[in-house]
Amino acid sequence: MIYTYWKTVGSWISAATPPAASERRVQYQQVDRTTSRAMTAASPPLLSPVQTSPTPSPISRIPDDLLHEVFHLVAAEAFFTSDRPSRLGSIACVAISHVCRYWRELALASPLLWSYIQLTPALSRISTVRELLGRSGDAPLLVRMQGPRSVWESAEGLVQMARILAVHSHRFVEFYATSFLPEPMRDVISQFSCPAPHLKSLSIHPGSFVWLPAPFLGWMPMVRHVSATQMAMPWLPYKDMVELELSDQRAPLLEDLLWTLRHSPSLKVLSVFLSGALVPRSAVEVDETSVVILPNLQRLSLGSLHSISDTLTLLSHIAFTVTTEVNLRFHGRYRSPLDLGQFCPSLQHIAHRVTQCFVQFLNTHQSRSAVLKSDDGHMALEWQWREDEDDDGRLDSVALAAIPFPAIKSLILQVYNFDARREEWYGILCRLPEITYLELDFRLVTAATIVAFFHSLSRCPNDEETVCPKLEHLVILRAGSASNPVWMALKVALSLRVSLEAPRLKMLEVMVEEKHFSDVEDTLSSCSIRTNSRTPLSQEG
C-alpha cells in the first residue's frame, strides 16, 4: 500500500514533464481505492464513524500490582546474577525508573525495589547508599559487598559504607561479602557489630584466609543458610539450619558442630571441608556412640586437609537416607585397610544401591589420587596423597576397596601413569561379584601393570573361584602398550576362566593401532576373535 503510493510519487518526480492535474487526480483515486481495500481487509469494522483516541499499548493494560511484581523479579535477578554492580548500586531498579514518568512513579512508590544493594569500591558512593536506604524505607535489605579487585584499589569507601549500613542491620535478610583481602575484610566485617535478628542468609568468601570477628555479634537467631570459605571466627551457636557450607574452614570443636547438627533436623545441605584438626574439648563431652539423624539431608560433602580421621569421625556421628548425594574427599594415607561402611552404615546403604560407576587412578609428578563416582550421582569419593606417603598396599583403602559395592554391574576403569601389583587388582575385582560390563582405559602405564591386571581377571589367589564370575562384556580402549606379553596375558586369563567353568565372554572389544592388528589378532586367534576394520578389534568370543 505505502510502497504503491511512493512509487507513484517517485514516477512523477523522475518524469521529464509532470502529469496533468486530471491525470494526477485519477492516479490519486486509484491509490486511495487500493489503500481503502487493504485497510478494510486487514482491520475489523469500526464501532463509530470517527475514532479520536489511539489504541492503548498492551503494556499499559497491565495492572500496577502486576507491574510491581515484574519490577521486583527483574531487580532480584540482577542482584543474584550480576557480577558488576552499577554506579547506582542496583542497575535494574535505576533502569526501570528511567523508562517513563509513570514507571518512575511506580518504582519510587515501591520500597522493596530499592532494597537490593550491591556495593564495590570503584562503582559505589556513600551518597548512593544513603539514597538507597532512604528509598527502601523499612523494607528488608539484601546486601552484597564486593572487595577490591587489586591491592592498589582502596577499600576505605566500603568501610564507610559498611558503617552506614550497620545501623540498619535489623533490616538485613541476606548478607554477602566476597573477594576481599584479609585486612579490608576484617575492617568491613568489624563494622557490623549490631544484631541482625531477621537475617536468613549469610555468605562470606574472602580472597584468602583471614581471621574475623563474629559478624552481628553472633546474634542471628533466624539465620538458616550459612556459607563461609577461607576464614576463622568464633563458632556461632547455629540452630535450625537448612544449609551449612564451610570450606577451607578452621575446624570448630567437635561438640559445637554436633550441637548445631543435632538442633537442625531440617538440614538439607551439609558441606564441611576443614583445614585444621577436629578435636573435642574433652573426651567426656562427646559421646562416641551418639549419632545425629538428618532425615531431610539432600547433599553431604565432607573433607579435611588435616587427616582422614577427622572425616571418619564426622561420618561416624551422622545418619542420613539413601537418597542423599554424598561427596567425600580424603587427604593423606590411611595406614590400615578401610571400610567406610563400618564408620557410617548410612553410607553403606547407598553403596549397596550403586549399579554403575567410574573409577580413576592417577599419578602426577608429586601426588596420587583415586576417584570413584556412581553414574546416578549419589556417591563421589576422592582420595589424594603425596608420593612420599606411598607404600605397599596403596590400593587397599581407596576407591572400590574402601567400601563394598555388591550390586555393581558396570564399571569403567581409567588408569593414568599408575602402577599396581597383581594382588592389589585382585583386591578390587574380588569385590565385584555381579559385574557384567568392564571397560578398561590404560594410559602411560607400564606393561607389567597391564599384565598384572589381566592375570587378576582369572581367579583370586589361593582360591579356585573365578574373579567377576558374571562378566560378559570386556572393552579395552587403550592398553598402554602393544607388546606381545600384554595380549598373551589376556589370552591366558580368558583361557583360564574357561577352564574354571566360568561363562565365556559374550563380547570382547579391543582397540589397538592399525600397525598392531596382525600381532594382536594372531595372539588372540585361539579365543575366536574376529577383526573389524572400522573398529580396530571388536568381537564375540
N, C-alpha and C positions, 0 to 999 in steps of 0.2 A: 504493500500500500504506500508506505513512505518512499520506498525506492522508486515506484512508478511516478510519484509526484516530482521528485528531484530529477529524475531522468527527463521528464517533460521540460522542466525549467532549464536544465542544462542544455537541452537541444535549442532552446530559444537563444541562450547566451552565445552558443557556438555558431549559430546561424549567421550568415552574412547579412541577411535582411530579416528583421524581427517580423513575426507573423502579424497579420492584421488583427484588429480588435475583435472582429467577428470570429476569426479563426481561434484566437486565444480563448474566447468565451466558450466555444464548442469544446476545446480541449479541457478547460476547467470543469465543464459539466461532466465530461467523461470521467475525470479523476474523482469528482465528488460522488458520482454514482458508484464507482468501484470502491471507494472508501466506505460509503454507506452500506453496501452489501457485505463487506468484510466485517464491519463493526456489528452488524445485525447478526451475522452467523456466529461471531465469537462471544457475544455478550447476551445475557438474558434480557427480556423486555423490561423497561423502566417502569417503576411504580407511579412516577409522576412525570409530567412533561418536562420539568426543569429540576436538575439536581445541583444544588449550590454548594454542598459541603463535600470534601474529598472522603474517600473510603478510609477508615482508620486502619493503621498497620496492625498485623497480628500481635506484635509485642505490646502494643498499647492496650490490648484487651485482657492482658494477664492481671489478675488481682494483685494488690500491693503486698498482701501477706505471702503470696507465692513468689513474688519478686524478691522479697526479703530472704526467703529460703534459698533461692538461686544465688543471691549475693553471698550468703554465708557458706554455701558449698564451694563457690569459687575461691573465697578467701581461705577456707580451710585447706583446699587442695594446694594452693600456692604456699601455704605455711609448711605443710608436711613434705612437699616435693621440691621446693626451690632451694638451691644451694647458694644463691647470691641474692640476699635481700636488697631491696631498693633503698635509695637515699631517704625515703619517707617511711621506712620501717616495714610496710606491707604493701607491695606494689599492686596487689589485687584490689584492695579497698580504694586506693587512690585512683586507679584506672576506672573503676566502676563509678566513682563520684564525679568523673570528668566526662561522662558520655553526654549528658544533657542536664538542664536545670532541674527537671523533675526527678531524675535518678539521683542527683546530688542531694536533693531534699530528703529522699528516701534513705540514702546512705547515712546522712548525718543524723537521721532520726533512729538509727539502729546502733546502739552502743556495742552490741555483740560483734558487729562487723569490724570495729576498731580494737578489738581485744586480742588480735593476733599480732604480737610484737616480735619482730626479728631485728637483731642488732649486730652490727660489725663495727670495728674501729674506723674503717675507712669510709663507710657509706652512711653511718648513722650520726645523728646530732642530739645533743641534750634537749634542744628545743623540740625536736621531733618526739622524744619520749614524753615530754610534758604534754604535748598536744594530743598524743595517742591516749595517754592516761585520762586527759580531760574528756575526750570524745567517747571513751569507753564507759564513762560513768561508773556504775557499781557492777558492771558485768564481770564474770570470771575471766581471768587473764591466762593466756598461753604465751609463754616467753621462751624465745630461743636466742642464745648469745653465742656468737662465733668468734673465736680468738683471732689474733693477728696471723697473717699468712707468712710473715717473715720476722726475724729477730730485729729488723730495722723499723718495724711498724710499732708505734706506741699503743699501749692498751690503757693509757690513763683515761681516755674518754669513756671506755667501757666501765672502768671502775667507778667513775662519777655517775654513769647511767645506772649501774647496779645499786649505788647508794640511793638514788631516787626511786628505783623500783622496789627496793627492800621495804619501803614504807607501805607498799601495797601487797606485801606477802600474804596477807589474809585473803586476798582475792585469787591467788595462784591456784590453778588446777593442773597445769602441766609446766614443767621447767626443764629446759635442755641447755647444757653448756658443753661445747665441743671445740676441739682444735686449739687449745690453749697451751702455752709453755708453762712450766711449773710455777714460776713466780707470779705472772699475771693471773693464773688460775687461782692461786691462794688469795691474791688481793681481791678478786671478784667474789669468790665464794664467801670470804670472811665478811663481806658486806651484808649477806643475808643471815642476820643474827636474830631475826624475829620469827615467831612461829608461823607455820603455814597450815592451818587447821583443815583447809579444803583441798590441799594438794593431793592429786591422784597418781601422777606420773612424774618420776624423777629420773633424769638421764644425764650422766656426767662422763665425758670422754675426753680427757686431756691428750695432748700430742705425745707426752712422755710421762714417766712415772712421777707422781707428786704426792706429798703428804698434805692432807686437807683437814680443816676443822669440820665438824658435823654441820651440814647446812641446815638452816632454820632451827638451830639448836636441837636438832633431832626430834622436834615436835611436829610430826606429820602423821596424825592418827588415821587419816583417810588414804594414805598412800597405798596403792595396790600394784603398781608397776615400777620396778627399780632396775636400772641398767647402769653399770659402772665399769670402767676399764682403766687399768694402769693407775691405780690410786690406793692410798691407805688413809683410813679415817676411823674414828671410833665406831665400833659396831653398834648400829641402831636397833632397838627392840622392835623389829618389824613384826606385823601381825596381820592376818587375813590377806596375805599376799596372793596375787593372781599370776604375776610374772616376776621372777627374781633372776637377774642375769649379772654375774660378777666374773669379769675376765681379767687375767693378769692381776688378780687382787691379792693384797696381803691377807693371809689366812686369818679368819676370826677364830675365837675359841670354839672348840667343837660343841660344847654345851650351848653356846649362844646360837650357833647355826641350827642345831637341832631344836632349840626352843622356838625359833622362827618357823621351822617346818612343821612342828607339832601344832602350832597355833595358826596354820594356814591350810586347812583342809580343802580349800577351793583352788589350790595352786595348780596352774596349768602348764607353766614353763619354768623349769629349774635348770639353770646353766651356771656352773661354778667351775672356774679354772683358776687354781690358786698358784701364787708364785712363792709361797713360803710354807713352812711346816704347819700342819693342822694338829695342834697339841691341846689336850684337855687341861683345864686349870688344875684339876686334881683327879686322881684315879677313882675317887669315891663319887664324884659328882656326875659321872657319865656311866649309865647302866649299860654294860656291854651287850646285854640281851634285849635292850629296848629297841623297838622298830617303829618308825613313823610311817603310818599308812597314808598314801596320797592317792585317793581313788579317782581324782579328776586330772591327774598328770597326763599331759599330751606329749610333751617333749622334755627329755632329760639329757643334759650334756655335762659330763664330769671330767676333770683332769687336774693334774698337779705337776708343776715343774720340780717340786722337791723330791717326791718319791712316789712309787706306785702304791705304797702302803696307805697314803692319805686317801687316794681314790677308793681303795678297797674298804677303808674304814667308813667312808660315806655310803658306799654301796651296802655295807652290812647293816646300816641303820635305817634304810628306807625300803618301802614296798610299794609297788605300782601295778597297773593292769597290763595285760598282754597287748593292748592297743597302743601303748606308749612307744614313741620313737626314741631310741637310745643311741647316744653318741658318746663313746668313751675314748679318752686319749691317755696313754701311759708313756711316761718318760723314764728311761733308765731300765735296768735289767732286774728281773725278779729271779733270784738265785735258785729257787726250788720250783718244781712243777706246779702249775697254777690251774685251778678250777674255779672260774668265776661263779659258777652255779652254787658252789658251797658258800660263797660270801653273800650272794643275793639270789634267793630262789625265784624272785620275780624275773630276773634276767634269764634264768634257766628256762622258764616257761615260754619266753619269747623265742629263745634259741630252738626250742623244740618245734616251733611253727615254721621255721625257715626251710624253704624247699629249694631255693636258688640263690647262689651267692657268687661274689667275685673276691679273689684273694690275690694280693700282690706282695712280693718280696723284693725289696730294693736296697742296693748297696751303693752309696755315694762315696765321695772321697774320704769323709770323716765320720759318717754316721750310717746307720742301717735302720730300716723301717719295715714294718709289716702292716698291711691294711686289709681289713675284711669288711665287705658291705653286702647286705642282703638286697636282692632285687626289689623287694617291696618297700625298701627304705626304712624299715622299722629297726634296723640294727646296723651300726657302723662302729667298728673297733679299730684303733690305731695304736701301734707301738713304735717308739723311736728310741734308739740308744746309740751311744758312741761306739766307735770301732774298738777302742781300747777296753770297752766293757765286755767284748765278745768272749765267749768261752765255748767249751764243748757242750753240746746240748742246747744250742741257742734257739732252737725252734720248739722246745718243749713247753714253753709258757706263752706263746703268741699265736694269734690267728686261730685256726681250727683246733690247735692243741690246747687252747685256753678254756674252752667250754664245749661240751658235747653238742653236736648238731645231728641228731639221729635221723632227721627227716629230709636231709639234703638229697635232691635227685639230680641237680645240675650244678656244675662247678666250672668256673673259668679261672685258670691259674696263670698268672704272669710272673716271670722271674727275670729280674734285671741285675746282671752282674752280681749274683748272689750264689754262693757255694753252700751246698748241704750234703751231708752223708746219707748213705742208704738207710740207716736206722732212723734218721730224722724224717725222711719221706715216709717210711713205714708208720711212724707215729701219727702222721696226718691221715694217710689213706685208710688206716685201720679203723678210723672213726667215721667212715662213710659207708655204712652197710647198705644203704638204699640208693646210692648214686647210680644213675643210668647214662648220664652225659658228662664227659670230661673234655675240656678244651685247654690245651697247653700252648703257652707262648714263652719260649726261652730266648732271651736276648743278652748278648755279651756274657754268656756263661761258658764255663769250660765243658769239654766233652765228658769229663769224669762226673760232673754234676748231673748231666742228662742221662748218662749210663746208669748212675745210681738211682735216678727216679724210675727209669724203665725196669730195672731189676726189682724195685719195690712194688711194681704192679703185679708181681706173681703171687707171692704169699708172705705172710708175716714170719719173722724169724722164729725158729724153733716151734713152728706151728704148721700143720698141714692144711689149714683153711686158706682159701683164696682171698686176696685183698679185693675189695669192691666186687663182691660176687655177682651183682646185678648189672654191671657195666655193659652197655650195649653200643654206645656211640663214642668213639675216641677221635678227637681232632687235634692235629699237631700243626699249628700255624707256622711256628719257627722252631727249629731245633738247634739254633745257635751254631751248629757245626754240621758239615755234610760228611764227616768222617765215617768210615765203614763200621767202627765199633759201636757208634750210636745206633745205627739201624740194626746191627746184629744183636744188640742188647734188647731192642724192641721185638725182634723176631723170636729170641729166646723166651722173653716174658710171655708173649702170646702163645707160644707152643706149650710152655709150662702151665699156663692157665687151662688149656685144653686137657692136658694130662691129669690135672687135678679135678677134672669133670666140671669145670666152670663153663657157663654158656659161652659159645663162640660170639665174638663181636658181630653185630648186625651191620655196622658201618665203621669204616676206618678211613679218615681223610688225612693226607699228609701233603704239606706244601713245601716244595723244595725248588731250587733254581733249575732252569732248563738244562744246564750242563751236567747236573747230577741225576737226571731222570733215570738213566740206564743203570747206574750203580745202585740206586735205591730199589729200583724195580727188580733187579737181579737178586738183591738180598732178601726182599720180602716176597719173592715169587712163590715160595712154598706155602705162604699164608693165603694164597688165592686172591691176590690183589691185582686189579686191573687198572691200567693207566687211563688218564683222561687228558687230552691235550689242552683243554681250556683251563681246567684247574690242575695244577701240577700232578697231584696224585689224589684220586678220590675213589674209594671203593667199598663194596660189600665183601666181607670175608666169610 
